[in-house]
Amino acid sequence: MSKKENKKKPTTLIKAEKRKKLAWAKNLKDKTNPNDDKKTPRTLAKKLIDMTPLEEGDTVLDGFVGKGAFYDQYPPNVKKRWSEIKRSRDFFKRKKKVDWVGPTNPPYSKINDVFEHSIKLANKGIAFLIGIINITPKRIAMLEAGGFGITRMHIVQVTGWFGKSLFIVAEKGKPSIISYDVESYRMPEDEDVAYKKKMKAYQEKYYVNNFQDKMKDYRKKSK
């Protein structure tokens, strides 16, 4: 569509098409969650297990066992339990308490639900390898409200994974080693206005450049 043709359209129609374009991009992203099915390198899994203060006789649950990178390497002196939705054992349906949930690598797209259910199940601690952007003040506050303090944080890099990853250990009844602000601070008003304008222009240009052809096909199919 040319700029002249675009100018002839009512403003409300142009805005509706932009919303549709953004919705299409979001739907494309949400159809699959590539970060939910990452296989942890076994050498890394073993290292993170060794960082977790498991004790003899502890019941340890790998709620997302996958190919067993963590589960297979839990120490022999603990009682191992597992769940895996692909093998008809849903972590979220589990009600029996354990000493530890993890160490394991949970699905990032359900991380709030994972934290919430883990807090209900764990008597001693929770240990997860997650994307570094997935640990937020609100999630730390969620752990603390459940009685868990983060006692260890370890940053790692795995090739092919998005960004850095963070291994956290949260222990029940212990103070957290991390402080945080839940509120978001705003930049000065003049900078905030300029920033929003730049971001809006960038996003519009990005989606036009990357999804224009796909949007044409999408519109044809949606008619």
Secondary structure, 3 states (H helix, E strand, C coil): CCHHHHHHCCHHHHHHHHHHHHHHHHHHHHHCCHHHHCCCCHHHHHHHHHHCCCCCCCEEEECCCCCCCCHHHCCCCCEEEECEHHHCECHHHCCCCEEEEEEECCCHHHHHHHHHHHHHHEEEEEEEEEEHHHCCHHHHHHHHHCCEEEEEEEEECCCCCCCCEEEEEEEECCCCCCCCCCCCCCCCHHHHHHHHHHHHHHHHHHHHHHHHHHHHHHHHHHC
